Amino acid sequence: MNWIYKNHELKSSGCYNMNFLFNDDKFYIMDNHLAAAWCWLQKIDTNQRYGLFHIDRHYDLINNLTDDFIAENRNGLINNDFSFYLSLKDNQNNQAIKYDNYIDMFNRLYPSLLLQIYYATHKDGTDQKGTSLEHINTYEPNLWELGTNINYWLTKCHKDIDRWIVNIDLDFFFTGEDGECFQFITRKYIKNICKEIKNSLSQIDVVTIAISPEFCNGWGNAFNVLRVINYELGIYMPYKYKRYKKHSFLF
């Protein structure tokens, strides 16, 4: 287990900013979902066929990176240099990889790798129509299906898929707008999802977990849910979250 990236003072994550990235075996935990594709590339076998199980308030399917950008940066994107991944700029000199375009970028790097995607979302944002993923088989499970069916979907339902990527954003468990988000999904429900994932780990190569504090009404709420998930999945992430006046810290 190791910290790949860490700021002691936790600042805004937003679209582009990373505060931390932690790895424990096949589990990666981050504040900003933009790092997910880099994590997948550390664990997958690109010669195999994969399914993606995406649990997130948003689809994360913006396709604003050009084919020229992907071609020019392909070698750098598929290596293990996280600083290079974060340093890439788009045509407007903004950080190229954001919290909502990493899935399309990943699929364009390996366009034949993903065969099936499950989108467990709030149907928030742009779906895969018009993206590089448009041709991929999809299923959008309802909220009440997740707690009892994930293991079946990942282990028994798809004979043509070798392995799975599981991608979770904690904002799935929250709702609300304009900084007034609140958790509307119970701890028991979260534990049931974790149990389903844990029972499927033999088929999963990598699990990425983003805590997205701005969509969880702050760092404290996000870390409260993360503690439940870490315990249920057996992830050991050595940290202490502290808040002093208006500042949050990760020790």
C-alpha positions as CSV (number, residue, x, y, z in Angstrom):
1,M,0.0,0.0,0.0
2,N,1.3,3.5,-0.7
3,W,0.4,7.1,-1.2
4,I,0.9,7.9,-4.8
5,Y,0.0,11.6,-4.4
6,K,-0.9,13.6,-1.3
7,N,-1.5,17.2,-0.2
8,H,-1.6,17.6,3.6
9,E,-4.0,20.6,3.3
10,L,-7.1,19.5,1.5
11,K,-8.2,22.2,-1.0
12,S,-11.0,22.3,-3.6
13,S,-11.0,19.3,-6.0
14,G,-13.2,20.8,-8.7
15,C,-12.8,19.6,-12.2
16,Y,-9.0,19.5,-12.3
17,N,-7.4,19.4,-8.9
18,M,-5.9,16.4,-7.2
19,N,-5.5,16.3,-3.4
20,F,-4.6,12.6,-3.0
21,L,-4.3,9.2,-4.6
22,F,-3.8,6.1,-2.5
23,N,-3.3,2.4,-3.5
24,D,-3.9,-0.8,-1.5
25,D,-3.6,-3.8,-3.8
26,K,-6.3,-3.6,-6.4
27,F,-8.0,-0.7,-4.7
28,Y,-7.3,3.0,-5.5
29,I,-8.9,5.9,-3.5
30,M,-8.8,9.5,-4.8
31,D,-10.5,12.7,-4.2
32,N,-10.9,13.6,-7.9
33,H,-12.2,11.0,-10.3
34,L,-9.9,12.2,-13.1
35,A,-7.2,9.8,-11.8
36,A,-9.3,6.7,-12.4
37,A,-8.2,5.8,-15.9
38,W,-4.5,6.1,-14.9
39,C,-5.2,3.6,-12.1
40,W,-7.0,1.2,-14.4
41,L,-3.9,1.1,-16.7
42,Q,-1.7,0.1,-13.7
43,K,-3.7,-3.1,-13.1
44,I,-5.5,-4.3,-16.3
45,D,-4.2,-6.7,-18.9
46,T,-4.9,-5.0,-22.3
47,N,-5.0,-8.4,-24.0
48,Q,-8.2,-9.3,-22.2
49,R,-11.8,-8.2,-22.6
50,Y,-13.3,-6.1,-19.8
51,G,-16.5,-4.9,-18.4
52,L,-16.8,-1.6,-16.6
53,F,-19.2,-1.2,-13.6
54,H,-19.7,2.5,-13.0
55,I,-21.4,3.6,-9.8
56,D,-21.6,7.4,-9.9
57,R,-24.1,10.3,-9.7
58,H,-22.8,11.3,-13.1
59,Y,-22.0,9.5,-16.4
60,D,-18.5,11.1,-16.6
61,L,-18.7,10.7,-20.4
62,I,-17.6,14.1,-21.8
63,N,-15.6,13.6,-25.0
64,N,-13.8,16.9,-25.4
65,L,-10.3,15.5,-26.2
66,T,-9.4,15.4,-29.9
67,D,-8.1,12.3,-31.8
68,D,-4.8,14.3,-32.4
69,F,-4.4,14.8,-28.6
70,I,-4.8,11.0,-28.0
71,A,-2.4,10.1,-30.7
72,E,0.3,12.6,-29.7
73,N,0.2,11.6,-26.0
74,R,-0.6,7.9,-26.3
75,N,2.9,6.7,-25.2
76,G,2.8,9.0,-22.2
77,L,-0.7,8.1,-21.2
78,I,-0.1,4.3,-21.1
79,N,3.0,4.5,-19.0
80,N,3.0,4.7,-15.2
81,D,4.1,8.4,-14.8
82,F,1.3,10.0,-12.8
83,S,2.9,13.4,-12.9
84,F,2.8,13.3,-16.8
85,Y,-0.8,12.3,-16.7
86,L,-1.6,15.3,-14.5
87,S,0.5,17.7,-16.6
88,L,-1.2,17.3,-19.9
89,K,-2.8,20.4,-21.3
90,D,-5.6,20.8,-23.9
91,N,-5.7,23.4,-26.7
92,Q,-6.9,26.1,-24.2
93,N,-4.0,25.3,-21.9
94,N,-6.3,23.8,-19.3
95,Q,-5.6,20.4,-17.6
96,A,-6.6,18.0,-20.3
97,I,-7.9,15.1,-18.2
98,K,-10.8,16.0,-15.9
99,Y,-13.3,14.3,-13.6
100,D,-15.8,13.9,-16.5
101,N,-13.7,12.9,-19.6
102,Y,-11.4,10.1,-18.4
103,I,-13.7,7.2,-19.5
104,D,-13.9,8.4,-23.2
105,M,-10.1,9.0,-23.1
106,F,-9.5,5.5,-21.8
107,N,-11.7,3.9,-24.4
108,R,-10.0,5.7,-27.2
109,L,-6.6,4.4,-26.0
110,Y,-8.0,0.9,-26.1
111,P,-11.1,0.9,-28.3
112,S,-11.7,-2.9,-28.3
113,L,-11.1,-3.5,-24.6
114,L,-14.5,-2.7,-23.1
115,L,-17.4,-5.0,-24.1
116,Q,-20.0,-4.1,-21.5
117,I,-20.7,-1.1,-19.3
118,Y,-23.1,-0.8,-16.3
119,Y,-24.1,2.8,-15.6
120,A,-25.6,3.0,-12.1
121,T,-26.1,6.8,-12.0
122,H,-28.6,9.5,-11.3
123,K,-28.8,10.0,-15.1
124,D,-26.9,13.3,-14.5
125,G,-24.8,14.7,-17.4
126,T,-24.0,13.5,-20.9
127,D,-24.6,9.8,-21.7
128,Q,-22.5,7.8,-24.2
129,K,-24.4,8.8,-27.3
130,G,-22.0,10.5,-29.6
131,T,-18.9,9.3,-27.8
132,S,-16.4,6.7,-28.6
133,L,-18.3,4.3,-26.3
134,E,-21.6,4.5,-28.3
135,H,-21.2,1.0,-29.7
136,I,-20.6,-0.7,-26.4
137,N,-23.4,-2.7,-24.8
138,T,-24.9,-1.0,-21.7
139,Y,-27.3,-1.6,-18.9
140,E,-28.5,1.1,-16.4
141,P,-29.5,-0.6,-13.2
142,N,-32.1,0.9,-10.9
143,L,-31.2,1.9,-7.4
144,W,-33.0,-1.0,-5.8
145,E,-31.1,-3.6,-8.0
146,L,-27.6,-2.9,-6.9
147,G,-27.7,-4.3,-3.4
148,T,-28.4,-7.8,-4.5
149,N,-27.3,-8.2,-8.2
150,I,-23.8,-6.9,-8.7
151,N,-22.2,-10.3,-7.9
152,Y,-24.5,-12.0,-10.4
153,W,-23.8,-9.5,-13.1
154,L,-20.0,-9.7,-12.7
155,T,-19.6,-13.4,-12.2
156,K,-22.4,-15.2,-14.1
157,C,-24.0,-12.9,-16.6
158,H,-21.4,-12.3,-19.3
159,K,-19.5,-15.3,-20.7
160,D,-17.6,-13.2,-23.2
161,I,-16.0,-10.9,-20.6
162,D,-12.7,-12.0,-18.9
163,R,-12.3,-9.4,-16.2
164,W,-14.0,-6.3,-14.6
165,I,-13.2,-2.7,-13.7
166,V,-15.3,-1.3,-10.9
167,N,-15.5,2.5,-10.7
168,I,-17.2,4.2,-7.7
169,D,-17.9,7.8,-6.9
170,L,-19.3,8.5,-3.4
171,D,-21.5,11.3,-4.8
172,F,-23.8,8.4,-5.9
173,F,-24.9,8.2,-2.3
174,F,-25.8,11.9,-2.1
175,T,-28.3,14.2,-3.7
176,G,-29.0,18.0,-3.7
177,E,-27.6,21.0,-5.4
178,D,-25.5,24.2,-4.8
179,G,-23.5,22.9,-1.9
180,E,-26.6,21.6,0.0
181,C,-26.0,17.9,-0.7
182,F,-27.2,15.3,1.7
183,Q,-26.7,11.5,2.0
184,F,-30.0,9.8,1.0
185,I,-28.7,6.2,0.9
186,T,-28.4,4.3,4.1
187,R,-25.3,2.8,5.6
188,K,-26.8,-0.7,5.3
189,Y,-27.4,-0.2,1.5
190,I,-23.7,0.9,1.1
191,K,-22.6,-2.2,3.1
192,N,-24.7,-4.4,0.8
193,I,-23.0,-2.9,-2.3
194,C,-19.6,-3.5,-0.7
195,K,-20.6,-7.1,0.1
196,E,-21.6,-7.7,-3.5
197,I,-18.3,-6.2,-4.8
198,K,-16.2,-8.2,-2.2
199,N,-17.9,-11.4,-3.3
200,S,-16.9,-10.6,-6.9
201,L,-13.2,-9.7,-6.3
202,S,-12.0,-12.8,-8.0
203,Q,-13.3,-11.4,-11.3
204,I,-12.3,-7.8,-10.7
205,D,-8.8,-6.4,-11.6
206,V,-9.2,-2.9,-10.2
207,V,-11.6,-0.9,-8.0
208,T,-11.4,2.9,-8.2
209,I,-13.1,5.0,-5.5
210,A,-13.5,8.8,-5.8
211,I,-14.8,10.7,-2.8
212,S,-15.7,14.0,-4.6
213,P,-16.1,16.2,-1.5
214,E,-17.9,19.0,-3.3
215,F,-20.7,16.7,-4.3
216,C,-20.9,15.2,-0.8
217,N,-21.3,18.5,1.0
218,G,-17.8,18.5,2.2
219,W,-14.7,16.4,3.2
220,G,-16.2,15.2,6.5
221,N,-19.3,13.7,4.9
222,A,-17.2,12.0,2.1
223,F,-14.8,10.5,4.6
224,N,-17.6,9.2,6.8
225,V,-18.9,7.1,3.8
226,L,-15.3,6.2,2.8
227,R,-14.7,4.7,6.3
228,V,-17.7,2.4,5.8
229,I,-16.4,1.2,2.4
230,N,-12.8,0.8,3.6
231,Y,-14.0,-1.4,6.5
232,E,-16.3,-3.5,4.4
233,L,-13.8,-4.1,1.6
234,G,-10.8,-4.6,3.9
235,I,-8.9,-1.5,2.6
236,Y,-6.3,-0.2,4.9
237,M,-5.8,3.5,4.2
238,P,-3.8,5.2,7.0
239,Y,-5.1,8.7,7.4
240,K,-6.6,11.1,9.9
241,Y,-9.0,13.7,8.6
242,K,-8.9,16.9,10.7
243,R,-10.6,20.3,10.3
244,Y,-9.1,23.5,11.8
245,K,-11.2,26.7,11.4
246,K,-12.0,26.8,7.7
247,H,-9.3,24.4,6.5
248,S,-9.3,20.6,6.2
249,F,-6.2,18.5,6.6
250,L,-5.1,14.9,5.8
251,F,-2.4,13.6,8.1
